[in-house]
Amino acid sequence: MNKFSLLFTNCKVGGVTIEQVFRRLIPFFIVTAVILLLVTFIPALSLTLPQMLDLIK
């Protein structure tokens, strides 16, 4: 069973439409995409902690 079939099943049980669920999830998708872009294009964000712990130099 994949994630989409679970989404459709839960929407049916909860009595809501897919559109209502996705409308509420859009802010989370946007934040996730922005964080992914920041970590991808600004390497210092993902390398700060390993440098602080002397794991990389």
N, CA, C and O atoms as a Maestro MAE file, in Angstrom:
{
 s_m_m2io_version
 :::
 2.0.0
}

f_m_ct {
 s_m_title
 :::
 protein
 m_atom[228] {
  # First column is atom index #
  i_m_mmod_type
  r_m_x_coord
  r_m_y_coord
  r_m_z_coord
  i_m_residue_number
  s_m_chain_name
  s_m_pdb_residue_name
  s_m_pdb_atom_name
  i_m_atomic_number
  :::
  1 25 0.852 -1.182 0.000 1 A "MET " " N  " 7
  2 3 0.000 0.000 0.000 1 A "MET " " CA " 6
  3 2 0.891 1.236 0.000 1 A "MET " " C  " 6
  4 15 1.778 1.363 0.844 1 A "MET " " O  " 8
  5 25 0.666 2.122 -0.916 2 A "ASN " " N  " 7
  6 3 1.505 3.308 -0.985 2 A "ASN " " CA " 6
  7 2 0.865 4.474 -0.242 2 A "ASN " " C  " 6
  8 15 -0.260 4.375 0.247 2 A "ASN " " O  " 8
  9 25 1.597 5.574 -0.164 3 A "LYS " " N  " 7
  10 3 1.153 6.723 0.621 3 A "LYS " " CA " 6
  11 2 -0.099 7.363 0.048 3 A "LYS " " C  " 6
  12 15 -0.938 7.860 0.799 3 A "LYS " " O  " 8
  13 25 -0.238 7.357 -1.274 4 A "PHE " " N  " 7
  14 3 -1.394 7.999 -1.872 4 A "PHE " " CA " 6
  15 2 -2.677 7.235 -1.595 4 A "PHE " " C  " 6
  16 15 -3.722 7.843 -1.364 4 A "PHE " " O  " 8
  17 25 -2.609 5.914 -1.614 5 A "SER " " N  " 7
  18 3 -3.822 5.157 -1.315 5 A "SER " " CA " 6
  19 2 -4.215 5.355 0.146 5 A "SER " " C  " 6
  20 15 -5.402 5.363 0.470 5 A "SER " " O  " 8
  21 25 -3.230 5.514 1.031 6 A "LEU " " N  " 7
  22 3 -3.545 5.813 2.423 6 A "LEU " " CA " 6
  23 2 -4.193 7.189 2.549 6 A "LEU " " C  " 6
  24 15 -5.113 7.374 3.346 6 A "LEU " " O  " 8
  25 25 -3.720 8.141 1.772 7 A "LEU " " N  " 7
  26 3 -4.312 9.484 1.796 7 A "LEU " " CA " 6
  27 2 -5.767 9.428 1.354 7 A "LEU " " C  " 6
  28 15 -6.632 10.014 2.006 7 A "LEU " " O  " 8
  29 25 -6.046 8.745 0.277 8 A "PHE " " N  " 7
  30 3 -7.420 8.641 -0.208 8 A "PHE " " CA " 6
  31 2 -8.303 7.907 0.796 8 A "PHE " " C  " 6
  32 15 -9.447 8.306 1.018 8 A "PHE " " O  " 8
  33 25 -7.793 6.849 1.398 9 A "THR " " N  " 7
  34 3 -8.559 6.096 2.389 9 A "THR " " CA " 6
  35 2 -8.872 6.958 3.609 9 A "THR " " C  " 6
  36 15 -10.003 6.969 4.094 9 A "THR " " O  " 8
  37 25 -7.864 7.679 4.103 10 A "ASN " " N  " 7
  38 3 -8.083 8.523 5.269 10 A "ASN " " CA " 6
  39 2 -9.049 9.661 4.976 10 A "ASN " " C  " 6
  40 15 -9.834 10.043 5.844 10 A "ASN " " O  " 8
  41 25 -9.001 10.200 3.782 11 A "CYS " " N  " 7
  42 3 -9.945 11.252 3.403 11 A "CYS " " CA " 6
  43 2 -11.370 10.709 3.379 11 A "CYS " " C  " 6
  44 15 -12.306 11.377 3.818 11 A "CYS " " O  " 8
  45 25 -11.524 9.506 2.867 12 A "LYS " " N  " 7
  46 3 -12.860 8.896 2.811 12 A "LYS " " CA " 6
  47 2 -13.385 8.628 4.225 12 A "LYS " " C  " 6
  48 15 -14.550 8.900 4.516 12 A "LYS " " O  " 8
  49 25 -12.536 8.099 5.094 13 A "VAL " " N  " 7
  50 3 -12.948 7.815 6.472 13 A "VAL " " CA " 6
  51 2 -13.239 9.108 7.230 13 A "VAL " " C  " 6
  52 15 -14.195 9.179 8.003 13 A "VAL " " O  " 8
  53 25 -12.410 10.132 7.005 14 A "GLY " " N  " 7
  54 3 -12.589 11.400 7.693 14 A "GLY " " CA " 6
  55 2 -13.674 12.281 7.121 14 A "GLY " " C  " 6
  56 15 -14.048 13.277 7.740 14 A "GLY " " O  " 8
  57 25 -14.186 11.941 5.962 15 A "GLY " " N  " 7
  58 3 -15.254 12.711 5.352 15 A "GLY " " CA " 6
  59 2 -14.805 14.052 4.796 15 A "GLY " " C  " 6
  60 15 -15.576 15.011 4.766 15 A "GLY " " O  " 8
  61 25 -13.547 14.116 4.355 16 A "VAL " " N  " 7
  62 3 -13.035 15.347 3.748 16 A "VAL " " CA " 6
  63 2 -12.586 15.038 2.326 16 A "VAL " " C  " 6
  64 15 -12.390 13.881 1.955 16 A "VAL " " O  " 8
  65 25 -12.428 16.097 1.541 17 A "THR " " N  " 7
  66 3 -11.979 15.901 0.167 17 A "THR " " CA " 6
  67 2 -10.455 16.020 0.100 17 A "THR " " C  " 6
  68 15 -9.811 16.568 0.995 17 A "THR " " O  " 8
  69 25 -9.916 15.501 -0.968 18 A "ILE " " N  " 7
  70 3 -8.470 15.595 -1.195 18 A "ILE " " CA " 6
  71 2 -8.055 17.061 -1.300 18 A "ILE " " C  " 6
  72 15 -6.995 17.448 -0.809 18 A "ILE " " O  " 8
  73 25 -8.890 17.868 -1.939 19 A "GLU " " N  " 7
  74 3 -8.578 19.287 -2.094 19 A "GLU " " CA " 6
  75 2 -8.449 19.989 -0.748 19 A "GLU " " C  " 6
  76 15 -7.564 20.826 -0.566 19 A "GLU " " O  " 8
  77 25 -9.325 19.653 0.195 20 A "GLN " " N  " 7
  78 3 -9.251 20.257 1.527 20 A "GLN " " CA " 6
  79 2 -7.948 19.877 2.228 20 A "GLN " " C  " 6
  80 15 -7.331 20.706 2.898 20 A "GLN " " O  " 8
  81 25 -7.541 18.636 2.071 21 A "VAL " " N  " 7
  82 3 -6.308 18.172 2.711 21 A "VAL " " CA " 6
  83 2 -5.105 18.855 2.084 21 A "VAL " " C  " 6
  84 15 -4.231 19.342 2.802 21 A "VAL " " O  " 8
  85 25 -5.043 18.900 0.759 22 A "PHE " " N  " 7
  86 3 -3.897 19.510 0.092 22 A "PHE " " CA " 6
  87 2 -3.814 21.004 0.358 22 A "PHE " " C  " 6
  88 15 -2.719 21.558 0.466 22 A "PHE " " O  " 8
  89 25 -4.969 21.663 0.466 23 A "ARG " " N  " 7
  90 3 -4.968 23.086 0.762 23 A "ARG " " CA " 6
  91 2 -4.305 23.350 2.120 23 A "ARG " " C  " 6
  92 15 -3.595 24.342 2.283 23 A "ARG " " O  " 8
  93 25 -4.534 22.483 3.068 24 A "ARG " " N  " 7
  94 3 -3.917 22.636 4.388 24 A "ARG " " CA " 6
  95 2 -2.445 22.236 4.396 24 A "ARG " " C  " 6
  96 15 -1.690 22.698 5.252 24 A "ARG " " O  " 8
  97 25 -2.024 21.393 3.468 25 A "LEU " " N  " 7
  98 3 -0.639 20.919 3.421 25 A "LEU " " CA " 6
  99 2 0.292 21.816 2.616 25 A "LEU " " C  " 6
  100 15 1.511 21.693 2.732 25 A "LEU " " O  " 8
  101 25 -0.258 22.714 1.803 26 A "ILE " " N  " 7
  102 3 0.565 23.568 0.944 26 A "ILE " " CA " 6
  103 2 1.627 24.346 1.723 26 A "ILE " " C  " 6
  104 15 2.771 24.393 1.271 26 A "ILE " " O  " 8
  105 25 1.309 24.963 2.877 27 A "PRO " " N  " 7
  106 3 2.371 25.674 3.612 27 A "PRO " " CA " 6
  107 2 3.529 24.760 4.027 27 A "PRO " " C  " 6
  108 15 4.684 25.187 4.010 27 A "PRO " " O  " 8
  109 25 3.240 23.535 4.392 28 A "PHE " " N  " 7
  110 3 4.301 22.603 4.771 28 A "PHE " " CA " 6
  111 2 5.175 22.247 3.570 28 A "PHE " " C  " 6
  112 15 6.393 22.135 3.705 28 A "PHE " " O  " 8
  113 25 4.560 22.068 2.390 29 A "PHE " " N  " 7
  114 3 5.321 21.789 1.186 29 A "PHE " " CA " 6
  115 2 6.229 22.959 0.825 29 A "PHE " " C  " 6
  116 15 7.374 22.759 0.421 29 A "PHE " " O  " 8
  117 25 5.720 24.174 0.971 30 A "ILE " " N  " 7
  118 3 6.512 25.361 0.653 30 A "ILE " " CA " 6
  119 2 7.705 25.482 1.594 30 A "ILE " " C  " 6
  120 15 8.825 25.730 1.147 30 A "ILE " " O  " 8
  121 25 7.475 25.310 2.884 31 A "VAL " " N  " 7
  122 3 8.569 25.398 3.862 31 A "VAL " " CA " 6
  123 2 9.610 24.312 3.595 31 A "VAL " " C  " 6
  124 15 10.810 24.578 3.667 31 A "VAL " " O  " 8
  125 25 9.169 23.107 3.291 32 A "THR " " N  " 7
  126 3 10.100 22.019 2.996 32 A "THR " " CA " 6
  127 2 10.936 22.332 1.761 32 A "THR " " C  " 6
  128 15 12.140 22.073 1.752 32 A "THR " " O  " 8
  129 25 10.325 22.878 0.729 33 A "ALA " " N  " 7
  130 3 11.058 23.218 -0.494 33 A "ALA " " CA " 6
  131 2 12.071 24.330 -0.241 33 A "ALA " " C  " 6
  132 15 13.185 24.278 -0.762 33 A "ALA " " O  " 8
  133 25 11.696 25.341 0.557 34 A "VAL " " N  " 7
  134 3 12.619 26.439 0.862 34 A "VAL " " CA " 6
  135 2 13.810 25.922 1.664 34 A "VAL " " C  " 6
  136 15 14.949 26.293 1.382 34 A "VAL " " O  " 8
  137 25 13.566 25.081 2.648 35 A "ILE " " N  " 7
  138 3 14.662 24.522 3.450 35 A "ILE " " CA " 6
  139 2 15.582 23.674 2.580 35 A "ILE " " C  " 6
  140 15 16.804 23.747 2.712 35 A "ILE " " O  " 8
  141 25 15.003 22.874 1.696 36 A "LEU " " N  " 7
  142 3 15.810 22.058 0.788 36 A "LEU " " CA " 6
  143 2 16.681 22.923 -0.103 36 A "LEU " " C  " 6
  144 15 17.856 22.614 -0.302 36 A "LEU " " O  " 8
  145 25 16.128 23.999 -0.642 37 A "LEU " " N  " 7
  146 3 16.908 24.902 -1.489 37 A "LEU " " CA " 6
  147 2 18.024 25.587 -0.699 37 A "LEU " " C  " 6
  148 15 19.141 25.726 -1.197 37 A "LEU " " O  " 8
  149 25 17.727 26.012 0.524 38 A "LEU " " N  " 7
  150 3 18.751 26.663 1.347 38 A "LEU " " CA " 6
  151 2 19.911 25.723 1.655 38 A "LEU " " C  " 6
  152 15 21.076 26.097 1.515 38 A "LEU " " O  " 8
  153 25 19.592 24.524 2.066 39 A "VAL " " N  " 7
  154 3 20.648 23.559 2.407 39 A "VAL " " CA " 6
  155 2 21.432 23.153 1.167 39 A "VAL " " C  " 6
  156 15 22.634 22.897 1.252 39 A "VAL " " O  " 8
  157 25 20.772 23.090 0.025 40 A "THR " " N  " 7
  158 3 21.443 22.697 -1.208 40 A "THR " " CA " 6
  159 2 22.394 23.773 -1.714 40 A "THR " " C  " 6
  160 15 23.518 23.471 -2.115 40 A "THR " " O  " 8
  161 25 21.953 25.017 -1.697 41 A "PHE " " N  " 7
  162 3 22.734 26.075 -2.325 41 A "PHE " " CA " 6
  163 2 23.575 26.898 -1.348 41 A "PHE " " C  " 6
  164 15 24.357 27.743 -1.783 41 A "PHE " " O  " 8
  165 25 23.435 26.672 -0.051 42 A "ILE " " N  " 7
  166 3 24.291 27.327 0.946 42 A "ILE " " CA " 6
  167 2 24.919 26.218 1.798 42 A "ILE " " C  " 6
  168 15 24.371 25.845 2.835 42 A "ILE " " O  " 8
  169 25 26.063 25.697 1.361 43 A "PRO " " N  " 7
  170 3 26.671 24.546 2.031 43 A "PRO " " CA " 6
  171 2 27.015 24.797 3.494 43 A "PRO " " C  " 6
  172 15 27.052 23.851 4.281 43 A "PRO " " O  " 8
  173 25 27.265 26.027 3.873 44 A "ALA " " N  " 7
  174 3 27.621 26.310 5.263 44 A "ALA " " CA " 6
  175 2 26.507 25.899 6.221 44 A "ALA " " C  " 6
  176 15 26.780 25.559 7.372 44 A "ALA " " O  " 8
  177 25 25.272 25.925 5.766 45 A "LEU " " N  " 7
  178 3 24.158 25.537 6.633 45 A "LEU " " CA " 6
  179 2 24.228 24.067 7.038 45 A "LEU " " C  " 6
  180 15 23.928 23.715 8.179 45 A "LEU " " O  " 8
  181 25 24.618 23.230 6.115 46 A "SER " " N  " 7
  182 3 24.668 21.804 6.434 46 A "SER " " CA " 6
  183 2 26.031 21.359 6.955 46 A "SER " " C  " 6
  184 15 26.157 20.242 7.456 46 A "SER " " O  " 8
  185 25 27.050 22.205 6.848 47 A "LEU " " N  " 7
  186 3 28.387 21.812 7.287 47 A "LEU " " CA " 6
  187 2 28.787 22.416 8.637 47 A "LEU " " C  " 6
  188 15 29.842 22.071 9.169 47 A "LEU " " O  " 8
  189 25 27.981 23.295 9.189 48 A "THR " " N  " 7
  190 3 28.343 23.967 10.429 48 A "THR " " CA " 6
  191 2 28.480 22.991 11.590 48 A "THR " " C  " 6
  192 15 29.488 23.011 12.296 48 A "THR " " O  " 8
  193 25 27.495 22.149 11.794 49 A "LEU " " N  " 7
  194 3 27.538 21.216 12.917 49 A "LEU " " CA " 6
  195 2 28.697 20.227 12.808 49 A "LEU " " C  " 6
  196 15 29.405 20.044 13.799 49 A "LEU " " O  " 8
  197 25 28.935 19.578 11.667 50 A "PRO " " N  " 7
  198 3 30.094 18.695 11.582 50 A "PRO " " CA " 6
  199 2 31.429 19.417 11.822 50 A "PRO " " C  " 6
  200 15 32.358 18.841 12.387 50 A "PRO " " O  " 8
  201 25 31.518 20.693 11.384 51 A "GLN " " N  " 7
  202 3 32.753 21.450 11.636 51 A "GLN " " CA " 6
  203 2 32.903 21.765 13.119 51 A "GLN " " C  " 6
  204 15 34.016 21.726 13.645 51 A "GLN " " O  " 8
  205 25 31.815 22.074 13.794 52 A "MET " " N  " 7
  206 3 31.865 22.363 15.232 52 A "MET " " CA " 6
  207 2 32.303 21.135 16.021 52 A "MET " " C  " 6
  208 15 32.960 21.269 17.053 52 A "MET " " O  " 8
  209 25 31.951 19.937 15.550 53 A "LEU " " N  " 7
  210 3 32.298 18.696 16.233 53 A "LEU " " CA " 6
  211 2 33.617 18.117 15.748 53 A "LEU " " C  " 6
  212 15 33.972 16.992 16.100 53 A "LEU " " O  " 8
  213 25 34.346 18.883 14.940 54 A "ASP " " N  " 7
  214 3 35.621 18.454 14.365 54 A "ASP " " CA " 6
  215 2 35.529 17.146 13.573 54 A "ASP " " C  " 6
  216 15 36.457 16.338 13.582 54 A "ASP " " O  " 8
  217 25 34.443 16.958 12.916 55 A "LEU " " N  " 7
  218 3 34.284 15.766 12.076 55 A "LEU " " CA " 6
  219 2 34.856 16.010 10.688 55 A "LEU " " C  " 6
  220 15 35.260 15.070 10.003 55 A "LEU " " O  " 8
  221 25 34.890 17.284 10.271 56 A "ILE " " N  " 7
  222 3 35.507 17.655 9.004 56 A "ILE " " CA " 6
  223 2 36.336 18.909 9.258 56 A "ILE " " C  " 6
  224 15 36.112 19.634 10.228 56 A "ILE " " O  " 8
  225 25 37.285 19.147 8.378 57 A "LYS " " N  " 7
  226 3 38.133 20.330 8.556 57 A "LYS " " CA " 6
  227 2 38.101 21.183 7.327 57 A "LYS " " C  " 6
  228 15 38.754 22.226 7.283 57 A "LYS " " O  " 8
  :::
 }
 m_bond[227] {
  # First column is bond index #
  i_m_from
  i_m_to
  i_m_order
  :::
  1 1 2 1
  2 2 3 1
  3 3 4 2
  4 3 5 1
  5 5 6 1
  6 6 7 1
  7 7 8 2
  8 7 9 1
  9 9 10 1
  10 10 11 1
  11 11 12 2
  12 11 13 1
  13 13 14 1
  14 14 15 1
  15 15 16 2
  16 15 17 1
  17 17 18 1
  18 18 19 1
  19 19 20 2
  20 19 21 1
  21 21 22 1
  22 22 23 1
  23 23 24 2
  24 23 25 1
  25 25 26 1
  26 26 27 1
  27 27 28 2
  28 27 29 1
  29 29 30 1
  30 30 31 1
  31 31 32 2
  32 31 33 1
  33 33 34 1
  34 34 35 1
  35 35 36 2
  36 35 37 1
  37 37 38 1
  38 38 39 1
  39 39 40 2
  40 39 41 1
  41 41 42 1
  42 42 43 1
  43 43 44 2
  44 43 45 1
  45 45 46 1
  46 46 47 1
  47 47 48 2
  48 47 49 1
  49 49 50 1
  50 50 51 1
  51 51 52 2
  52 51 53 1
  53 53 54 1
  54 54 55 1
  55 55 56 2
  56 55 57 1
  57 57 58 1
  58 58 59 1
  59 59 60 2
  60 59 61 1
  61 61 62 1
  62 62 63 1
  63 63 64 2
  64 63 65 1
  65 65 66 1
  66 66 67 1
  67 67 68 2
  68 67 69 1
  69 69 70 1
  70 70 71 1
  71 71 72 2
  72 71 73 1
  73 73 74 1
  74 74 75 1
  75 75 76 2
  76 75 77 1
  77 77 78 1
  78 78 79 1
  79 79 80 2
  80 79 81 1
  81 81 82 1
  82 82 83 1
  83 83 84 2
  84 83 85 1
  85 85 86 1
  86 86 87 1
  87 87 88 2
  88 87 89 1
  89 89 90 1
  90 90 91 1
  91 91 92 2
  92 91 93 1
  93 93 94 1
  94 94 95 1
  95 95 96 2
  96 95 97 1
  97 97 98 1
  98 98 99 1
  99 99 100 2
  100 99 101 1
  101 101 102 1
  102 102 103 1
  103 103 104 2
  104 103 105 1
  105 105 106 1
  106 106 107 1
  107 107 108 2
  108 107 109 1
  109 109 110 1
  110 110 111 1
  111 111 112 2
  112 111 113 1
  113 113 114 1
  114 114 115 1
  115 115 116 2
  116 115 117 1
  117 117 118 1
  118 118 119 1
  119 119 120 2
  120 119 121 1
  121 121 122 1
  122 122 123 1
  123 123 124 2
  124 123 125 1
  125 125 126 1
  126 126 127 1
  127 127 128 2
  128 127 129 1
  129 129 130 1
  130 130 131 1
  131 131 132 2
  132 131 133 1
  133 133 134 1
  134 134 135 1
  135 135 136 2
  136 135 137 1
  137 137 138 1
  138 138 139 1
  139 139 140 2
  140 139 141 1
  141 141 142 1
  142 142 143 1
  143 143 144 2
  144 143 145 1
  145 145 146 1
  146 146 147 1
  147 147 148 2
  148 147 149 1
  149 149 150 1
  150 150 151 1
  151 151 152 2
  152 151 153 1
  153 153 154 1
  154 154 155 1
  155 155 156 2
  156 155 157 1
  157 157 158 1
  158 158 159 1
  159 159 160 2
  160 159 161 1
  161 161 162 1
  162 162 163 1
  163 163 164 2
  164 163 165 1
  165 165 166 1
  166 166 167 1
  167 167 168 2
  168 167 169 1
  169 169 170 1
  170 170 171 1
  171 171 172 2
  172 171 173 1
  173 173 174 1
  174 174 175 1
  175 175 176 2
  176 175 177 1
  177 177 178 1
  178 178 179 1
  179 179 180 2
  180 179 181 1
  181 181 182 1
  182 182 183 1
  183 183 184 2
  184 183 185 1
  185 185 186 1
  186 186 187 1
  187 187 188 2
  188 187 189 1
  189 189 190 1
  190 190 191 1
  191 191 192 2
  192 191 193 1
  193 193 194 1
  194 194 195 1
  195 195 196 2
  196 195 197 1
  197 197 198 1
  198 198 199 1
  199 199 200 2
  200 199 201 1
  201 201 202 1
  202 202 203 1
  203 203 204 2
  204 203 205 1
  205 205 206 1
  206 206 207 1
  207 207 208 2
  208 207 209 1
  209 209 210 1
  210 210 211 1
  211 211 212 2
  212 211 213 1
  213 213 214 1
  214 214 215 1
  215 215 216 2
  216 215 217 1
  217 217 218 1
  218 218 219 1
  219 219 220 2
  220 219 221 1
  221 221 222 1
  222 222 223 1
  223 223 224 2
  224 223 225 1
  225 225 226 1
  226 226 227 1
  227 227 228 2
  :::
 }
}
